[in-house]
């Protein structure tokens, strides 16, 4: 019975988290695209921003590439060697992004474990998240909870909202 109730609570938290994650991605993409337009045309800046966001949120970059059409694969190949470098630069330069990404990945792993159980511990998703958390997580030692994540997300959204106009 407790396991069942835990799944319901995880499901409710998961829905809210997925919406917050979507907004983190949008806000971060908009900010990065603005930054990258100084060095790239708008299309390449957008692709680089998308791939950096995917990387920082623990998405499978190889799968993103495999799912892309040929034109998009060509664009990704042009910026592929810069993704992790640009992600590291952003994480080092922006404490708000660093905190948000760390707690976002922690929430993602907690909810992944709640959904999949022990199977999640061996997943590629957990491994990708763990690599970023190993690098940046020690700065933010507080355990993540849905309430605490709401606060982190709210601060992030307030700080980054200026990069999106009418999108949320």
N, CA and C atoms as a LAMMPS dump frame, in Angstrom:
ITEM: TIMESTEP
0
ITEM: NUMBER OF ATOMS
504
ITEM: BOX BOUNDS ff ff ff
-5.0000000000000000e+02 5.0000000000000000e+02
-5.0000000000000000e+02 5.0000000000000000e+02
-5.0000000000000000e+02 5.0000000000000000e+02
ITEM: ATOMS id mol type element x y z
1 1 1 N 0.816 -1.197 0
2 1 2 C 0 0 0
3 1 3 C 0.862 1.266 0
4 2 1 N 1.915 1.314 0.832
5 2 2 C 2.785 2.496 0.865
6 2 3 C 3.495 2.691 -0.456
7 3 1 N 3.898 1.586 -1.083
8 3 2 C 4.57 1.69 -2.379
9 3 3 C 3.618 2.298 -3.411
10 4 1 N 2.358 1.886 -3.371
11 4 2 C 1.351 2.414 -4.276
12 4 3 C 1.138 3.904 -4.035
13 5 1 N 1.005 4.299 -2.756
14 5 2 C 0.841 5.717 -2.432
15 5 3 C 2.069 6.521 -2.844
16 6 1 N 3.249 5.935 -2.663
17 6 2 C 4.481 6.594 -3.098
18 6 3 C 4.474 6.852 -4.594
19 7 1 N 3.945 5.907 -5.37
20 7 2 C 3.855 6.073 -6.827
21 7 3 C 2.893 7.214 -7.188
22 8 1 N 1.789 7.324 -6.439
23 8 2 C 0.828 8.405 -6.702
24 8 3 C 1.477 9.753 -6.424
25 9 1 N 2.129 9.879 -5.268
26 9 2 C 2.807 11.131 -4.923
27 9 3 C 3.893 11.433 -5.945
28 10 1 N 4.676 10.406 -6.319
29 10 2 C 5.718 10.611 -7.331
30 10 3 C 5.097 11.052 -8.651
31 11 1 N 3.94 10.482 -9.007
32 11 2 C 3.258 10.864 -10.244
33 11 3 C 2.815 12.309 -10.225
34 12 1 N 2.276 12.759 -9.091
35 12 2 C 1.85 14.154 -8.966
36 12 3 C 3.058 15.09 -9.031
37 13 1 N 4.121 14.74 -8.313
38 13 2 C 5.337 15.56 -8.347
39 13 3 C 5.962 15.537 -9.728
40 14 1 N 5.865 14.402 -10.391
41 14 2 C 6.449 14.266 -11.72
42 14 3 C 5.779 15.199 -12.723
43 15 1 N 4.465 15.313 -12.656
44 15 2 C 3.754 16.208 -13.581
45 15 3 C 4.208 17.654 -13.388
46 16 1 N 4.263 18.092 -12.137
47 16 2 C 4.692 19.459 -11.853
48 16 3 C 6.151 19.647 -12.269
49 17 1 N 6.991 18.674 -11.926
50 17 2 C 8.406 18.774 -12.277
51 17 3 C 8.595 18.834 -13.794
52 18 1 N 7.867 18.021 -14.525
53 18 2 C 8.017 18.026 -15.988
54 18 3 C 7.683 19.388 -16.577
55 19 1 N 6.686 20.061 -16.014
56 19 2 C 6.36 21.417 -16.476
57 19 3 C 7.475 22.389 -16.106
58 20 1 N 7.995 22.262 -14.894
59 20 2 C 9.102 23.125 -14.484
60 20 3 C 10.334 22.862 -15.351
61 21 1 N 10.624 21.607 -15.622
62 21 2 C 11.767 21.249 -16.471
63 21 3 C 11.609 21.853 -17.86
64 22 1 N 10.418 21.784 -18.401
65 22 2 C 10.155 22.376 -19.726
66 22 3 C 10.471 23.868 -19.701
67 23 1 N 10.053 24.547 -18.652
68 23 2 C 10.298 25.987 -18.547
69 23 3 C 11.777 26.288 -18.308
70 24 1 N 12.458 25.481 -17.518
71 24 2 C 13.908 25.671 -17.331
72 24 3 C 14.597 25.587 -18.686
73 25 1 N 14.221 24.599 -19.478
74 25 2 C 14.831 24.426 -20.799
75 25 3 C 14.562 25.633 -21.699
76 26 1 N 13.339 26.118 -21.695
77 26 2 C 12.982 27.267 -22.541
78 26 3 C 13.767 28.508 -22.116
79 27 1 N 13.769 28.802 -20.833
80 27 2 C 14.448 29.994 -20.341
81 27 3 C 15.949 29.915 -20.588
82 28 1 N 16.527 28.757 -20.3
83 28 2 C 17.971 28.605 -20.489
84 28 3 C 18.324 28.668 -21.97
85 29 1 N 17.52 28.037 -22.816
86 29 2 C 17.76 28.089 -24.26
87 29 3 C 17.718 29.533 -24.751
88 30 1 N 16.72 30.281 -24.313
89 30 2 C 16.588 31.672 -24.77
90 30 3 C 17.8 32.499 -24.345
91 31 1 N 18.257 32.3 -23.126
92 31 2 C 19.427 33.051 -22.659
93 31 3 C 20.68 32.654 -23.442
94 32 1 N 20.893 31.358 -23.611
95 32 2 C 22.084 30.893 -24.327
96 32 3 C 22.06 31.328 -25.79
97 33 1 N 20.905 31.248 -26.419
98 33 2 C 20.799 31.667 -27.82
99 33 3 C 21.199 33.136 -27.949
100 34 1 N 20.748 33.964 -27.025
101 34 2 C 21.11 35.383 -27.032
102 34 3 C 22.625 35.543 -26.899
103 35 1 N 23.226 34.801 -25.985
104 35 2 C 24.68 34.866 -25.801
105 35 3 C 25.427 34.384 -27.047
106 36 1 N 24.991 33.272 -27.624
107 36 2 C 25.711 32.66 -28.744
108 36 3 C 25.545 33.423 -30.052
109 37 1 N 24.532 34.279 -30.155
110 37 2 C 24.337 35.057 -31.375
111 37 3 C 25.457 36.068 -31.579
112 38 1 N 26.235 36.295 -30.549
113 38 2 C 27.391 37.19 -30.706
114 38 3 C 28.486 36.539 -31.551
115 39 1 N 28.522 35.197 -31.55
116 39 2 C 29.585 34.479 -32.242
117 39 3 C 29.092 33.657 -33.441
118 40 1 N 27.791 33.409 -33.524
119 40 2 C 27.234 32.55 -34.576
120 40 3 C 26.023 33.217 -35.206
121 41 1 N 25.652 32.737 -36.392
122 41 2 C 24.392 33.204 -36.959
123 41 3 C 23.254 32.649 -36.095
124 42 1 N 22.072 33.18 -36.29
125 42 2 C 20.949 32.843 -35.413
126 42 3 C 20.648 31.339 -35.403
127 43 1 N 20.725 30.702 -36.548
128 43 2 C 20.403 29.276 -36.622
129 43 3 C 21.41 28.427 -35.856
130 44 1 N 22.705 28.672 -36.067
131 44 2 C 23.717 27.912 -35.329
132 44 3 C 23.674 28.231 -33.836
133 45 1 N 23.418 29.484 -33.495
134 45 2 C 23.289 29.865 -32.08
135 45 3 C 22.151 29.09 -31.44
136 46 1 N 21.063 28.955 -32.155
137 46 2 C 19.907 28.218 -31.651
138 46 3 C 20.233 26.729 -31.471
139 47 1 N 20.918 26.149 -32.45
140 47 2 C 21.309 24.738 -32.341
141 47 3 C 22.268 24.505 -31.181
142 48 1 N 23.25 25.37 -31.047
143 48 2 C 24.202 25.223 -29.949
144 48 3 C 23.492 25.38 -28.606
145 49 1 N 22.639 26.369 -28.491
146 49 2 C 21.89 26.567 -27.25
147 49 3 C 21.039 25.336 -26.929
148 50 1 N 20.382 24.787 -27.932
149 50 2 C 19.556 23.587 -27.722
150 50 3 C 20.382 22.412 -27.23
151 51 1 N 21.522 22.198 -27.841
152 51 2 C 22.356 21.062 -27.458
153 51 3 C 22.984 21.252 -26.073
154 52 1 N 23.345 22.48 -25.724
155 52 2 C 23.877 22.755 -24.385
156 52 3 C 22.79 22.501 -23.344
157 53 1 N 21.575 22.953 -23.621
158 53 2 C 20.462 22.706 -22.698
159 53 3 C 20.219 21.203 -22.574
160 54 1 N 20.213 20.496 -23.686
161 54 2 C 20.023 19.041 -23.636
162 54 3 C 21.096 18.383 -22.778
163 55 1 N 22.325 18.782 -22.968
164 55 2 C 23.436 18.234 -22.196
165 55 3 C 23.259 18.516 -20.703
166 56 1 N 22.974 19.771 -20.368
167 56 2 C 22.865 20.162 -18.958
168 56 3 C 21.665 19.539 -18.258
169 57 1 N 20.653 19.157 -18.996
170 57 2 C 19.483 18.533 -18.382
171 57 3 C 19.51 17.011 -18.498
172 58 1 N 20.661 16.483 -18.877
173 58 2 C 20.85 15.031 -18.871
174 58 3 C 20.22 14.292 -20.027
175 59 1 N 19.932 14.994 -21.099
176 59 2 C 19.359 14.327 -22.27
177 59 3 C 20.441 13.555 -23.019
178 60 1 N 20.023 12.6 -23.795
179 60 2 C 20.927 11.763 -24.577
180 60 3 C 21.264 12.495 -25.885
181 61 1 N 22.454 13.076 -25.957
182 61 2 C 22.842 13.843 -27.152
183 61 3 C 22.963 12.954 -28.381
184 62 1 N 23.421 11.738 -28.193
185 62 2 C 23.531 10.818 -29.333
186 62 3 C 22.15 10.506 -29.907
187 63 1 N 21.159 10.348 -29.027
188 63 2 C 19.797 10.078 -29.49
189 63 3 C 19.22 11.308 -30.178
190 64 1 N 19.503 12.492 -29.633
191 64 2 C 19.05 13.734 -30.283
192 64 3 C 19.598 13.808 -31.708
193 65 1 N 20.874 13.457 -31.856
194 65 2 C 21.506 13.475 -33.176
195 65 3 C 20.871 12.425 -34.09
196 66 1 N 20.675 11.226 -33.558
197 66 2 C 20.097 10.138 -34.354
198 66 3 C 18.678 10.476 -34.819
199 67 1 N 17.93 11.192 -34.003
200 67 2 C 16.546 11.545 -34.341
201 67 3 C 16.443 12.73 -35.296
202 68 1 N 17.522 13.458 -35.491
203 68 2 C 17.491 14.659 -36.329
204 68 3 C 17.47 14.302 -37.812
205 69 1 N 16.878 15.205 -38.606
206 69 2 C 16.937 15.005 -40.055
207 69 3 C 18.33 15.401 -40.549
208 70 1 N 18.606 15.152 -41.799
209 70 2 C 19.965 15.361 -42.335
210 70 3 C 20.425 16.806 -42.222
211 71 1 N 19.55 17.757 -42.479
212 71 2 C 19.905 19.171 -42.366
213 71 3 C 20.305 19.51 -40.922
214 72 1 N 19.507 19.042 -39.971
215 72 2 C 19.81 19.311 -38.568
216 72 3 C 21.064 18.576 -38.103
217 73 1 N 21.288 17.382 -38.635
218 73 2 C 22.522 16.66 -38.298
219 73 3 C 23.744 17.459 -38.748
220 74 1 N 23.635 18.076 -39.913
221 74 2 C 24.726 18.897 -40.421
222 74 3 C 25.009 20.063 -39.479
223 75 1 N 23.958 20.712 -38.989
224 75 2 C 24.125 21.831 -38.048
225 75 3 C 24.737 21.348 -36.734
226 76 1 N 24.262 20.211 -36.256
227 76 2 C 24.786 19.665 -34.991
228 76 3 C 26.263 19.327 -35.133
229 77 1 N 26.647 18.768 -36.281
230 77 2 C 28.07 18.445 -36.497
231 77 3 C 28.946 19.693 -36.436
232 78 1 N 28.409 20.83 -36.884
233 78 2 C 29.18 22.074 -36.878
234 78 3 C 29.468 22.591 -35.468
235 79 1 N 28.606 22.256 -34.517
236 79 2 C 28.761 22.802 -33.162
237 79 3 C 29.058 21.726 -32.115
238 80 1 N 29.083 20.472 -32.541
239 80 2 C 29.176 19.346 -31.602
240 80 3 C 30.379 19.444 -30.656
241 81 1 N 31.524 19.866 -31.16
242 81 2 C 32.736 19.907 -30.328
243 81 3 C 32.704 21.037 -29.293
244 82 1 N 31.72 21.914 -29.37
245 82 2 C 31.628 23.039 -28.428
246 82 3 C 30.607 22.828 -27.311
247 83 1 N 29.816 21.786 -27.395
248 83 2 C 28.685 21.616 -26.475
249 83 3 C 29.149 21.544 -25.017
250 84 1 N 30.034 20.632 -24.698
251 84 2 C 30.422 20.478 -23.29
252 84 3 C 31.233 21.678 -22.8
253 85 1 N 32.056 22.25 -23.661
254 85 2 C 32.832 23.431 -23.275
255 85 3 C 31.904 24.594 -22.949
256 86 1 N 30.932 24.835 -23.815
257 86 2 C 29.982 25.929 -23.588
258 86 3 C 29.126 25.655 -22.35
259 87 1 N 28.758 24.399 -22.143
260 87 2 C 27.975 24.044 -20.952
261 87 3 C 28.787 24.318 -19.689
262 88 1 N 30.038 23.912 -19.69
263 88 2 C 30.904 24.157 -18.529
264 88 3 C 31.092 25.651 -18.29
265 89 1 N 31.276 26.419 -19.359
266 89 2 C 31.421 27.872 -19.217
267 89 3 C 30.184 28.474 -18.557
268 90 1 N 29.014 28.067 -19.008
269 90 2 C 27.774 28.61 -18.441
270 90 3 C 27.636 28.217 -16.979
271 91 1 N 27.946 26.977 -16.67
272 91 2 C 27.83 26.514 -15.286
273 91 3 C 28.8 27.27 -14.382
274 92 1 N 29.994 27.522 -14.858
275 92 2 C 30.978 28.232 -14.041
276 92 3 C 30.649 29.712 -13.901
277 93 1 N 30.073 30.307 -14.936
278 93 2 C 29.813 31.749 -14.948
279 93 3 C 28.506 32.169 -14.272
280 94 1 N 27.575 31.248 -14.097
281 94 2 C 26.236 31.635 -13.656
282 94 3 C 25.769 30.764 -12.495
283 95 1 N 25.833 31.311 -11.292
284 95 2 C 25.485 30.565 -10.081
285 95 3 C 24.011 30.158 -10.08
286 96 1 N 23.138 30.978 -10.619
287 96 2 C 21.712 30.647 -10.675
288 96 3 C 21.483 29.436 -11.563
289 97 1 N 22.134 29.405 -12.709
290 97 2 C 22.025 28.246 -13.599
291 97 3 C 22.617 27.017 -12.923
292 98 1 N 23.764 27.168 -12.311
293 98 2 C 24.43 26.05 -11.638
294 98 3 C 23.511 25.429 -10.578
295 99 1 N 22.951 26.269 -9.731
296 99 2 C 22.058 25.773 -8.679
297 99 3 C 20.83 25.091 -9.279
298 100 1 N 20.243 25.723 -10.268
299 100 2 C 19.031 25.178 -10.881
300 100 3 C 19.305 23.85 -11.564
301 101 1 N 20.392 23.753 -12.294
302 101 2 C 20.725 22.494 -12.97
303 101 3 C 20.997 21.394 -11.948
304 102 1 N 21.746 21.696 -10.911
305 102 2 C 22.045 20.678 -9.886
306 102 3 C 20.747 20.154 -9.279
307 103 1 N 19.872 21.042 -8.849
308 103 2 C 18.639 20.582 -8.212
309 103 3 C 17.654 19.987 -9.219
310 104 1 N 17.695 20.444 -10.459
311 104 2 C 16.87 19.834 -11.504
312 104 3 C 17.298 18.388 -11.73
313 105 1 N 18.595 18.161 -11.835
314 105 2 C 19.077 16.795 -12.049
315 105 3 C 18.804 15.912 -10.836
316 106 1 N 18.887 16.468 -9.644
317 106 2 C 18.554 15.686 -8.446
318 106 3 C 17.081 15.292 -8.466
319 107 1 N 16.209 16.231 -8.789
320 107 2 C 14.778 15.898 -8.876
321 107 3 C 14.542 14.851 -9.955
322 108 1 N 15.203 15.018 -11.063
323 108 2 C 15.043 14.073 -12.175
324 108 3 C 15.444 12.661 -11.751
325 109 1 N 16.543 12.548 -11.017
326 109 2 C 16.988 11.213 -10.6
327 109 3 C 16.075 10.633 -9.52
328 110 1 N 15.621 11.453 -8.588
329 110 2 C 14.697 10.961 -7.552
330 110 3 C 13.415 10.454 -8.198
331 111 1 N 12.851 11.229 -9.114
332 111 2 C 11.611 10.824 -9.769
333 111 3 C 11.837 9.634 -10.702
334 112 1 N 13.005 9.579 -11.335
335 112 2 C 13.337 8.418 -12.167
336 112 3 C 13.398 7.149 -11.344
337 113 1 N 13.991 7.239 -10.163
338 113 2 C 14.06 6.089 -9.27
339 113 3 C 12.671 5.718 -8.756
340 114 1 N 11.852 6.717 -8.414
341 114 2 C 10.493 6.448 -7.936
342 114 3 C 9.67 5.738 -8.999
343 115 1 N 9.916 6.078 -10.242
344 115 2 C 9.154 5.486 -11.348
345 115 3 C 9.67 4.098 -11.733
346 116 1 N 11.004 3.949 -11.812
347 116 2 C 11.579 2.705 -12.347
348 116 3 C 12.2 1.797 -11.293
349 117 1 N 12.389 2.308 -10.097
350 117 2 C 13.001 1.489 -9.051
351 117 3 C 14.477 1.243 -9.334
352 118 1 N 14.948 0.093 -8.892
353 118 2 C 16.376 -0.246 -9.02
354 118 3 C 16.873 -0.22 -10.463
355 119 1 N 15.995 -0.452 -11.395
356 119 2 C 16.356 -0.422 -12.821
357 119 3 C 16.952 0.94 -13.197
358 120 1 N 16.45 1.995 -12.583
359 120 2 C 16.94 3.34 -12.893
360 120 3 C 18.404 3.502 -12.5
361 121 1 N 18.827 2.816 -11.449
362 121 2 C 20.202 2.951 -10.962
363 121 3 C 21.238 2.538 -12.009
364 122 1 N 20.845 1.716 -12.955
365 122 2 C 21.753 1.258 -14.006
366 122 3 C 21.518 1.96 -15.342
367 123 1 N 20.666 2.984 -15.344
368 123 2 C 20.269 3.615 -16.611
369 123 3 C 21.3 4.625 -17.101
370 124 1 N 21.285 4.825 -18.401
371 124 2 C 22.14 5.839 -19.03
372 124 3 C 21.719 7.233 -18.573
373 125 1 N 20.433 7.44 -18.346
374 125 2 C 19.94 8.733 -17.873
375 125 3 C 20.566 9.075 -16.526
376 126 1 N 20.56 8.137 -15.602
377 126 2 C 21.156 8.382 -14.289
378 126 3 C 22.649 8.67 -14.44
379 127 1 N 23.323 7.942 -15.299
380 127 2 C 24.758 8.151 -15.513
381 127 3 C 25.036 9.56 -16.038
382 128 1 N 24.263 10.009 -17.015
383 128 2 C 24.474 11.354 -17.572
384 128 3 C 24.257 12.419 -16.5
385 129 1 N 23.196 12.276 -15.731
386 129 2 C 22.915 13.237 -14.654
387 129 3 C 24.034 13.207 -13.616
388 130 1 N 24.466 12.02 -13.281
389 130 2 C 25.503 11.849 -12.258
390 130 3 C 26.808 12.536 -12.652
391 131 1 N 27.156 12.501 -13.92
392 131 2 C 28.407 13.121 -14.375
393 131 3 C 28.401 14.626 -14.114
394 132 1 N 27.287 15.265 -14.33
395 132 2 C 27.186 16.704 -14.077
396 132 3 C 27.119 16.956 -12.571
397 133 1 N 26.378 16.12 -11.849
398 133 2 C 26.269 16.289 -10.4
399 133 3 C 27.613 16.086 -9.702
400 134 1 N 28.416 15.167 -10.188
401 134 2 C 29.743 14.962 -9.599
402 134 3 C 30.6 16.211 -9.747
403 135 1 N 30.425 16.903 -10.839
404 135 2 C 31.224 18.092 -11.128
405 135 3 C 30.759 19.315 -10.343
406 136 1 N 29.444 19.488 -10.195
407 136 2 C 28.91 20.728 -9.644
408 136 3 C 28.055 20.566 -8.379
409 137 1 N 27.704 19.362 -8.026
410 137 2 C 26.748 19.135 -6.948
411 137 3 C 27.224 19.489 -5.56
412 138 1 N 28.517 19.373 -5.29
413 138 2 C 29.027 19.598 -3.931
414 138 3 C 28.758 21.025 -3.439
415 139 1 N 28.651 21.952 -4.342
416 139 2 C 28.399 23.346 -3.964
417 139 3 C 27.009 23.525 -3.335
418 140 1 N 26.112 22.594 -3.629
419 140 2 C 24.73 22.684 -3.163
420 140 3 C 24.377 21.392 -2.416
421 141 1 N 24.742 21.328 -1.129
422 141 2 C 24.609 20.067 -0.396
423 141 3 C 23.197 19.739 0.087
424 142 1 N 22.286 20.694 0.035
425 142 2 C 20.94 20.457 0.561
426 142 3 C 20.218 19.393 -0.261
427 143 1 N 19.555 18.493 0.445
428 143 2 C 18.763 17.456 -0.213
429 143 3 C 17.575 18.101 -0.924
430 144 1 N 17.256 17.61 -2.088
431 144 2 C 16.159 18.181 -2.859
432 144 3 C 14.832 17.593 -2.383
433 145 1 N 13.847 18.466 -2.28
434 145 2 C 12.463 18.079 -2.03
435 145 3 C 11.606 18.844 -3.026
436 146 1 N 10.402 18.407 -3.273
437 146 2 C 9.545 19.174 -4.196
438 146 3 C 9.36 20.63 -3.757
439 147 1 N 9.171 20.861 -2.475
440 147 2 C 8.982 22.225 -1.976
441 147 3 C 10.245 23.066 -2.205
442 148 1 N 11.387 22.501 -1.887
443 148 2 C 12.648 23.221 -2.068
444 148 3 C 12.899 23.468 -3.565
445 149 1 N 12.617 22.475 -4.406
446 149 2 C 12.814 22.653 -5.838
447 149 3 C 11.911 23.765 -6.378
448 150 1 N 10.683 23.844 -5.862
449 150 2 C 9.789 24.935 -6.275
450 150 3 C 10.441 26.288 -6.027
451 151 1 N 11.111 26.428 -4.893
452 151 2 C 11.774 27.685 -4.553
453 151 3 C 12.941 27.967 -5.501
454 152 1 N 13.748 26.951 -5.771
455 152 2 C 14.875 27.1 -6.7
456 152 3 C 14.352 27.472 -8.082
457 153 1 N 13.322 26.763 -8.521
458 153 2 C 12.742 27.027 -9.835
459 153 3 C 12.197 28.452 -9.917
460 154 1 N 11.506 28.896 -8.877
461 154 2 C 10.925 30.242 -8.871
462 154 3 C 12.016 31.299 -8.982
463 155 1 N 13.099 31.134 -8.229
464 155 2 C 14.218 32.095 -8.325
465 155 3 C 14.808 32.108 -9.737
466 156 1 N 14.988 30.923 -10.312
467 156 2 C 15.529 30.813 -11.66
468 156 3 C 14.602 31.51 -12.662
469 157 1 N 13.319 31.199 -12.583
470 157 2 C 12.356 31.775 -13.528
471 157 3 C 12.335 33.299 -13.423
472 158 1 N 12.386 33.82 -12.213
473 158 2 C 12.396 35.277 -12.034
474 158 3 C 13.661 35.893 -12.621
475 159 1 N 14.793 35.22 -12.445
476 159 2 C 16.062 35.754 -12.945
477 159 3 C 16.173 35.678 -14.463
478 160 1 N 15.544 34.679 -15.064
479 160 2 C 15.74 34.429 -16.499
480 160 3 C 14.562 34.819 -17.364
481 161 1 N 13.467 35.219 -16.771
482 161 2 C 12.265 35.502 -17.538
483 161 3 C 12.469 36.585 -18.599
484 162 1 N 13.411 37.471 -18.35
485 162 2 C 13.638 38.553 -19.316
486 162 3 C 14.112 38.043 -20.674
487 163 1 N 14.606 36.801 -20.725
488 163 2 C 15.101 36.261 -21.991
489 163 3 C 13.986 35.67 -22.869
490 164 1 N 12.829 35.524 -22.282
491 164 2 C 11.692 35.006 -23.063
492 164 3 C 10.615 36.06 -23.095
493 165 1 N 10.091 36.305 -24.24
494 165 2 C 9.041 37.332 -24.346
495 165 3 C 7.716 36.644 -24.668
496 166 1 N 6.874 36.581 -23.646
497 166 2 C 5.561 35.972 -23.832
498 166 3 C 5.553 34.465 -23.836
499 167 1 N 6.701 33.807 -23.635
500 167 2 C 6.769 32.351 -23.62
501 167 3 C 7.01 31.889 -22.196
502 168 1 N 6.182 30.997 -21.728
503 168 2 C 6.43 30.391 -20.407
504 168 3 C 5.784 29.054 -20.281
